Amino acid sequence: SDNVGVTSVDFLFDGAKFCTQTTKFSSDYTCYLLLPAGTHTFSSKAFDAAGNVGTSTVFTTTVL
Protein backbone atom coordinates (compact mmCIF):
# COMPACT_ATOMS: atom_id res chain seq x y z
CA SER A 1 0.00 0.00 0.00
CA ASP A 2 1.38 3.40 -0.98
CA ASN A 3 0.32 6.70 -2.50
CA VAL A 4 1.13 5.71 -6.11
CA GLY A 5 -1.74 4.34 -8.21
CA VAL A 6 -1.72 1.01 -10.01
CA THR A 7 -0.84 1.32 -13.70
CA SER A 8 -1.31 -2.30 -14.82
CA VAL A 9 -2.27 -5.75 -13.60
CA ASP A 10 -0.97 -9.08 -14.95
CA PHE A 11 -3.28 -12.08 -14.59
CA LEU A 12 -1.66 -15.50 -14.34
CA PHE A 13 -3.24 -18.87 -15.17
CA ASP A 14 -1.34 -21.96 -14.01
CA GLY A 15 1.69 -19.71 -13.43
CA ALA A 16 1.77 -18.20 -16.93
CA LYS A 17 0.66 -14.65 -17.78
CA PHE A 18 -2.44 -14.75 -19.98
CA CYS A 19 -3.52 -11.11 -19.81
CA THR A 20 -2.26 -7.64 -18.91
CA GLN A 21 -4.92 -5.11 -18.10
CA THR A 22 -4.09 -1.40 -18.15
CA THR A 23 -7.61 -0.02 -18.25
CA LYS A 24 -9.68 -0.10 -15.10
CA PHE A 25 -13.34 -0.87 -15.71
CA SER A 26 -15.55 0.39 -12.92
CA SER A 27 -13.81 -0.73 -9.73
CA ASP A 28 -12.27 -3.92 -11.16
CA TYR A 29 -9.65 -5.04 -13.65
CA THR A 30 -11.07 -7.69 -15.98
CA CYS A 31 -9.69 -10.32 -18.37
CA TYR A 32 -11.53 -13.24 -19.91
CA LEU A 33 -10.31 -16.80 -20.45
CA LEU A 34 -12.05 -19.98 -21.60
CA LEU A 35 -10.98 -22.64 -19.13
CA PRO A 36 -10.22 -26.25 -19.96
CA ALA A 37 -11.53 -28.94 -17.62
CA GLY A 38 -9.26 -29.75 -14.68
CA THR A 39 -7.71 -28.09 -11.64
CA HIS A 40 -6.05 -24.73 -12.22
CA THR A 41 -4.37 -21.92 -10.30
CA PHE A 42 -4.93 -18.18 -10.66
CA SER A 43 -3.06 -15.17 -9.34
CA SER A 44 -2.29 -11.58 -10.26
CA LYS A 45 0.51 -9.01 -10.04
CA ALA A 46 -0.18 -5.29 -9.77
CA PHE A 47 2.38 -2.69 -10.89
CA ASP A 48 2.49 1.02 -10.05
CA ALA A 49 4.26 3.99 -11.58
CA ALA A 50 6.96 3.92 -8.88
CA GLY A 51 8.02 0.38 -9.88
CA ASN A 52 6.38 -1.38 -6.92
CA VAL A 53 4.89 -4.84 -7.52
CA GLY A 54 2.17 -6.48 -5.43
CA THR A 55 1.38 -10.17 -5.82
CA SER A 56 -1.96 -11.72 -4.93
CA THR A 57 -2.57 -14.95 -3.13
CA VAL A 58 -2.69 -17.94 -5.48
CA PHE A 59 -6.05 -19.66 -5.53
CA THR A 60 -7.10 -22.97 -7.03
CA THR A 61 -10.30 -23.89 -8.85
CA THR A 62 -11.61 -27.00 -10.56
CA VAL A 63 -13.48 -26.78 -13.86
CA LEU A 64 -15.79 -29.70 -14.59
NURO-744602 format. One record per atom (N, C-alpha, C, O): y, x, z; atom name; residue number from 1. Coordinates in nm, 2 decimals. Last residue first. Example, Ala and Ser with C-alpha at 12.3 -4.5 7.8 and 13.67 -1.06 7.14 Angstrom:
2
-0.22:1.28:0.71:N:2 .
-0.11:1.37:0.71:CA:2 .
0.00:1.29:0.79:C:2 .
0.11:1.34:0.80:O:2 .
-0.57:1.32:0.78:N:1 .
-0.45:1.23:0.78:CA:1 .
-0.33:1.32:0.78:C:1 .
-0.33:1.42:0.85:O:1 .
% end
This chain:
64
-2.84:-1.52:-1.42:N:64 .
-2.97:-1.58:-1.46:CA:64 .
-2.98:-1.61:-1.61:C:64 .
-3.08:-1.66:-1.65:O:64 .
-2.69:-1.25:-1.28:N:63 .
-2.68:-1.35:-1.39:CA:63 .
-2.82:-1.39:-1.43:C:63 .
-2.90:-1.31:-1.46:O:63 .
-2.58:-1.14:-0.97:N:62 .
-2.70:-1.16:-1.06:CA:62 .
-2.67:-1.28:-1.15:C:62 .
-2.64:-1.39:-1.11:O:62 .
-2.36:-0.89:-0.85:N:61 .
-2.39:-1.03:-0.88:CA:61 .
-2.51:-1.03:-0.97:C:61 .
-2.54:-0.93:-1.04:O:61 .
-2.18:-0.69:-0.62:N:60 .
-2.30:-0.71:-0.70:CA:60 .
-2.32:-0.86:-0.73:C:60 .
-2.30:-0.94:-0.64:O:60 .
-1.88:-0.49:-0.59:N:59 .
-1.97:-0.61:-0.55:CA:59 .
-2.07:-0.63:-0.66:C:59 .
-2.06:-0.58:-0.77:O:59 .
-1.70:-0.23:-0.44:N:58 .
-1.79:-0.27:-0.55:CA:58 .
-1.87:-0.39:-0.50:C:58 .
-1.92:-0.40:-0.39:O:58 .
-1.36:-0.26:-0.36:N:57 .
-1.50:-0.26:-0.31:CA:57 .
-1.58:-0.30:-0.43:C:57 .
-1.55:-0.38:-0.51:O:57 .
-1.12:-0.08:-0.56:N:56 .
-1.17:-0.20:-0.49:CA:56 .
-1.31:-0.17:-0.44:C:56 .
-1.37:-0.06:-0.47:O:56 .
-0.89:0.18:-0.53:N:55 .
-1.02:0.14:-0.58:CA:55 .
-1.07:0.02:-0.50:C:55 .
-1.06:0.03:-0.38:O:55 .
-0.57:0.29:-0.64:N:54 .
-0.65:0.22:-0.54:CA:54 .
-0.78:0.16:-0.60:C:54 .
-0.78:0.11:-0.71:O:54 .
-0.37:0.57:-0.70:N:53 .
-0.48:0.49:-0.75:CA:53 .
-0.55:0.42:-0.63:C:53 .
-0.58:0.49:-0.53:O:53 .
-0.04:0.68:-0.79:N:52 .
-0.14:0.64:-0.69:CA:52 .
-0.25:0.55:-0.76:C:52 .
-0.22:0.48:-0.85:O:52 .
0.16:0.73:-0.97:N:51 .
0.04:0.80:-0.99:CA:51 .
-0.07:0.77:-0.88:C:51 .
-0.17:0.84:-0.88:O:51 .
0.38:0.57:-0.96:N:50 .
0.39:0.70:-0.89:CA:50 .
0.26:0.78:-0.90:C:50 .
0.26:0.89:-0.84:O:50 .
0.31:0.33:-1.09:N:49 .
0.40:0.43:-1.16:CA:49 .
0.41:0.56:-1.09:C:49 .
0.46:0.66:-1.15:O:49 .
-0.04:0.28:-1.01:N:48 .
0.10:0.25:-1.01:CA:48 .
0.18:0.36:-1.07:C:48 .
0.13:0.46:-1.11:O:48 .
-0.35:0.12:-1.07:N:47 .
-0.27:0.24:-1.09:CA:47 .
-0.12:0.20:-1.08:C:47 .
-0.09:0.09:-1.13:O:47 .
-0.67:0.02:-0.95:N:46 .
-0.53:-0.02:-0.98:CA:46 .
-0.45:0.11:-0.98:C:46 .
-0.46:0.20:-0.89:O:46 .
-0.99:-0.06:-1.05:N:45 .
-0.90:0.05:-1.00:CA:45 .
-0.76:0.01:-1.04:C:45 .
-0.74:-0.02:-1.16:O:45 .
-1.28:-0.25:-0.95:N:44 .
-1.16:-0.23:-1.03:CA:44 .
-1.08:-0.11:-0.97:C:44 .
-1.10:-0.08:-0.85:O:44 .
-1.62:-0.36:-1.02:N:43 .
-1.52:-0.31:-0.93:CA:43 .
-1.39:-0.29:-1.02:C:43 .
-1.39:-0.32:-1.14:O:43 .
-1.96:-0.48:-1.02:N:42 .
-1.82:-0.49:-1.07:CA:42 .
-1.73:-0.42:-0.97:C:42 .
-1.75:-0.42:-0.85:O:42 .
-2.30:-0.47:-1.13:N:41 .
-2.19:-0.44:-1.03:CA:41 .
-2.06:-0.45:-1.10:C:41 .
-2.04:-0.42:-1.22:O:41 .
-2.58:-0.69:-1.18:N:40 .
-2.47:-0.61:-1.22:CA:40 .
-2.37:-0.58:-1.11:C:40 .
-2.36:-0.65:-1.01:O:40 .
-2.90:-0.80:-1.28:N:39 .
-2.81:-0.77:-1.16:CA:39 .
-2.71:-0.67:-1.21:C:39 .
-2.74:-0.57:-1.27:O:39 .
-2.94:-1.04:-1.55:N:38 .
-2.97:-0.93:-1.47:CA:38 .
-2.88:-0.91:-1.35:C:38 .
-2.79:-0.99:-1.34:O:38 .
-2.81:-1.12:-1.88:N:37 .
-2.89:-1.15:-1.76:CA:37 .
-2.93:-1.03:-1.69:C:37 .
-2.95:-0.92:-1.74:O:37 .
-2.48:-1.01:-1.97:N:36 .
-2.62:-1.02:-2.00:CA:36 .
-2.70:-1.06:-1.87:C:36 .
-2.65:-1.04:-1.76:O:36 .
-2.17:-1.18:-1.99:N:35 .
-2.26:-1.10:-1.91:CA:35 .
-2.41:-1.12:-1.96:C:35 .
-2.45:-1.23:-1.98:O:35 .
-1.87:-1.13:-2.16:N:34 .
-2.00:-1.20:-2.16:CA:34 .
-2.11:-1.12:-2.09:C:34 .
-2.13:-1.01:-2.13:O:34 .
-1.56:-1.10:-2.00:N:33 .
-1.68:-1.03:-2.04:CA:33 .
-1.80:-1.13:-2.05:C:33 .
-1.82:-1.20:-1.95:O:33 .
-1.21:-1.07:-1.97:N:32 .
-1.32:-1.15:-1.99:CA:32 .
-1.44:-1.07:-2.04:C:32 .
-1.42:-0.97:-2.12:O:32 .
-0.96:-1.02:-1.72:N:31 .
-1.03:-0.97:-1.84:CA:31 .
-1.16:-1.06:-1.85:C:31 .
-1.20:-1.11:-1.75:O:31 .
-0.65:-1.04:-1.55:N:30 .
-0.77:-1.11:-1.60:CA:30 .
-0.83:-1.03:-1.72:C:30 .
-0.75:-0.99:-1.81:O:30 .
-0.47:-1.04:-1.24:N:29 .
-0.50:-0.97:-1.36:CA:29 .
-0.64:-1.02:-1.41:C:29 .
-0.73:-1.05:-1.33:O:29 .
-0.27:-1.30:-1.10:N:28 .
-0.39:-1.23:-1.12:CA:28 .
-0.39:-1.14:-1.24:C:28 .
-0.32:-1.17:-1.34:O:28 .
-0.06:-1.47:-1.09:N:27 .
-0.07:-1.38:-0.97:CA:27 .
-0.20:-1.29:-0.98:C:27 .
-0.23:-1.22:-0.89:O:27 .
0.02:-1.48:-1.42:N:26 .
0.04:-1.55:-1.29:CA:26 .
0.03:-1.46:-1.18:C:26 .
0.11:-1.36:-1.17:O:26 .
-0.10:-1.19:-1.54:N:25 .
-0.09:-1.33:-1.57:CA:25 .
-0.08:-1.41:-1.44:C:25 .
-0.17:-1.40:-1.36:O:25 .
0.03:-0.88:-1.62:N:24 .
-0.01:-0.97:-1.51:CA:24 .
0.01:-1.11:-1.55:C:24 .
0.12:-1.15:-1.58:O:24 .
-0.09:-0.64:-1.84:N:23 .
0.00:-0.76:-1.83:CA:23 .
-0.05:-0.85:-1.72:C:23 .
-0.17:-0.89:-1.72:O:23 .
-0.27:-0.45:-1.85:N:22 .
-0.14:-0.41:-1.82:CA:22 .
-0.04:-0.52:-1.80:C:22 .
0.07:-0.50:-1.76:O:22 .
-0.61:-0.38:-1.80:N:21 .
-0.51:-0.49:-1.81:CA:21 .
-0.37:-0.44:-1.77:C:21 .
-0.36:-0.38:-1.66:O:21 .
-0.89:-0.27:-1.96:N:20 .
-0.76:-0.23:-1.89:CA:20 .
-0.66:-0.33:-1.91:C:20 .
-0.63:-0.37:-2.02:O:20 .
-1.24:-0.29:-1.95:N:19 .
-1.11:-0.35:-1.98:CA:19 .
-1.00:-0.28:-1.90:C:19 .
-1.02:-0.25:-1.78:O:19 .
-1.46:-0.15:-1.89:N:18 .
-1.47:-0.24:-2.00:CA:18 .
-1.34:-0.31:-2.04:C:18 .
-1.33:-0.37:-2.14:O:18 .
-1.59:0.14:-1.75:N:17 .
-1.47:0.07:-1.78:CA:17 .
-1.49:-0.02:-1.90:C:17 .
-1.53:0.03:-2.01:O:17 .
-1.89:0.14:-1.57:N:16 .
-1.82:0.18:-1.69:CA:16 .
-1.70:0.09:-1.71:C:16 .
-1.71:-0.04:-1.69:O:16 .
-2.03:0.04:-1.35:N:15 .
-1.97:0.17:-1.34:CA:15 .
-1.89:0.22:-1.46:C:15 .
-1.83:0.32:-1.46:O:15 .
-2.09:-0.23:-1.42:N:14 .
-2.20:-0.13:-1.40:CA:14 .
-2.15:0.01:-1.41:C:14 .
-2.21:0.10:-1.47:O:14 .
-1.76:-0.25:-1.51:N:13 .
-1.89:-0.32:-1.52:CA:13 .
-2.00:-0.22:-1.52:C:13 .
-2.01:-0.14:-1.61:O:13 .
-1.43:-0.24:-1.41:N:12 .
-1.55:-0.17:-1.43:CA:12 .
-1.67:-0.26:-1.42:C:12 .
-1.68:-0.34:-1.33:O:12 .
-1.09:-0.25:-1.51:N:11 .
-1.21:-0.33:-1.46:CA:11 .
-1.34:-0.26:-1.50:C:11 .
-1.35:-0.22:-1.62:O:11 .
-0.78:-0.12:-1.42:N:10 .
-0.91:-0.10:-1.50:CA:10 .
-1.02:-0.18:-1.43:C:10 .
-1.03:-0.18:-1.31:O:10 .
-0.45:-0.21:-1.44:N:9 .
-0.58:-0.23:-1.36:CA:9 .
-0.69:-0.21:-1.46:C:9 .
-0.70:-0.27:-1.56:O:9 .
-0.11:-0.09:-1.41:N:8 .
-0.23:-0.13:-1.48:CA:8 .
-0.35:-0.14:-1.39:C:8 .
-0.35:-0.08:-1.28:O:8 .
0.10:-0.08:-1.23:N:7 .
0.13:-0.08:-1.37:CA:7 .
0.01:-0.12:-1.46:C:7 .
0.03:-0.17:-1.57:O:7 .
0.22:-0.20:-0.92:N:6 .
0.10:-0.17:-1.00:CA:6 .
0.14:-0.18:-1.15:C:6 .
0.21:-0.28:-1.19:O:6 .
0.52:-0.07:-0.77:N:5 .
0.43:-0.17:-0.82:CA:5 .
0.32:-0.12:-0.91:C:5 .
0.33:-0.02:-0.97:O:5 .
0.57:0.10:-0.47:N:4 .
0.57:0.11:-0.61:CA:4 .
0.47:0.01:-0.67:C:4 .
0.36:0.00:-0.62:O:4 .
0.56:0.11:-0.19:N:3 .
0.67:0.03:-0.25:CA:3 .
0.68:0.04:-0.40:C:3 .
0.78:0.00:-0.46:O:3 .
0.22:0.06:-0.09:N:2 .
0.34:0.14:-0.10:CA:2 .
0.45:0.05:-0.16:C:2 .
0.42:-0.07:-0.19:O:2 .
-0.12:0.08:0.00:N:1 .
0.00:0.00:0.00:CA:1 .
0.12:0.09:0.00:C:1 .
0.14:0.18:0.08:O:1 .
% end
